[in-house]
């Protein structure tokens, strides 16, 4: 029965990885569009992603699941293994989507030409500044 529980855990993790990949790709595509209209969008995205990863992991860790005893209650144990495997594997995707939603909450500010440093003329080869 341990092999079946291991397979259920594997299926849960694979499902979570697929869900996480889809969520990350979606968040990155949406962020590319959003970054054109908001200043510091990627900085906010990465900061919120890094902060939400441990928070989500702790939330899953402390969530009360019904557990069974070894030798009985295999339906409860298989559901527990599947849900925890799926939840832990989908944390990066969930963090990316939370970060995208947090970036949407920032106000729209675009860097203007006056905020940028003036362009420098290209230097010729062989000439020094001194």
C-alpha positions in Angstrom: 0.0 0.0 0.0 3.0 2.3 0.5 3.7 2.1 -3.2 0.2 3.3 -4.0 0.5 6.2 -1.5 3.9 7.1 -3.1 2.3 7.1 -6.5 -0.6 9.3 -5.3 2.0 11.8 -3.9 3.8 11.7 -7.2 0.6 12.4 -9.1 -0.2 15.3 -6.8 3.3 16.8 -7.2 3.2 16.5 -11.0 -0.2 18.1 -11.1 1.1 20.9 -8.9 4.1 21.4 -11.1 2.0 21.6 -14.2 -0.4 24.1 -12.5 2.6 26.1 -11.3 4.2 26.3 -14.7 1.0 27.5 -16.3 0.5 30.1 -13.6 4.0 31.4 -13.9 3.9 31.6 -17.6 0.5 33.5 -17.4 1.9 35.8 -14.7 5.1 36.6 -16.8 3.1 37.3 -20.0 0.7 39.6 -18.1 3.6 41.3 -16.3 5.3 42.0 -19.7 2.1 43.9 -20.7 1.8 45.6 -17.4 5.5 46.7 -17.2 5.0 48.9 -20.2 2.5 51.1 -18.3 3.9 51.0 -14.8 7.3 52.0 -13.4 9.1 49.5 -11.2 6.6 46.7 -12.1 9.2 43.9 -12.2 10.8 45.1 -8.9 7.4 44.9 -7.2 6.6 41.6 -8.8 9.8 40.0 -7.6 9.6 41.4 -4.1 6.0 40.2 -3.6 6.9 36.8 -5.1 9.8 36.3 -2.7 7.8 37.4 0.3 4.7 35.3 -0.5 6.7 32.0 -1.1 7.4 31.4 2.6 4.0 32.7 3.7 2.2 30.3 1.4 4.5 27.4 2.5 3.7 28.1 6.1 0.0 28.4 5.4 0.0 24.9 3.8 2.2 23.5 6.6 -0.2 24.8 9.3 -3.4 23.9 7.5 -5.2 21.2 9.5 -5.6 18.0 7.4 -7.3 14.8 8.4 -4.6 12.2 8.9 -5.0 8.5 9.2 -3.0 5.8 11.0 -0.7 3.5 9.1 -2.4 0.2 8.3 -5.9 1.8 7.9 -7.7 4.8 6.5 -5.9 4.7 3.2 -8.5 6.8 1.5 -7.8 9.6 4.0 -4.1 9.1 3.6 -4.2 9.1 -0.2 -6.3 12.3 -0.2 -3.8 13.9 2.2 -0.8 12.9 0.1 -2.4 14.2 -3.1 -3.5 17.5 -1.7 -0.2 18.3 0.1 1.8 17.3 -2.9 -0.3 19.4 -5.2 -0.3 22.4 -2.8 3.4 22.4 -2.1 4.3 22.1 -5.8 1.9 24.8 -6.8 3.3 27.4 -4.4 5.6 29.2 -7.0 2.7 29.6 -9.4 0.4 30.9 -6.7 3.1 33.3 -5.5 3.6 34.6 -9.1 -0.1 35.3 -9.5 -0.3 37.0 -6.1 2.6 39.2 -7.1 0.9 40.1 -10.4 -2.2 41.0 -8.5 -0.2 43.1 -6.1 1.5 44.9 -9.0 -1.9 45.7 -10.4 -2.6 47.6 -7.1 0.3 50.0 -7.7 -0.5 53.3 -9.4 0.4 53.9 -13.0 3.6 55.9 -13.2 5.8 55.9 -16.3 9.4 57.2 -16.3 9.4 60.3 -18.4 12.2 61.7 -20.5 13.1 64.3 -17.8 13.7 61.4 -15.4 16.2 59.8 -17.7 19.9 60.8 -17.8 21.0 62.6 -20.9 22.4 60.4 -23.7 26.2 60.4 -24.1 27.9 60.7 -27.4 29.7 57.6 -28.5 33.5 57.7 -28.0 35.8 57.1 -30.9 38.3 54.2 -30.6 41.8 55.1 -29.6 40.9 58.4 -27.9 41.0 58.8 -24.2 39.0 61.1 -22.0 42.1 62.8 -20.6 
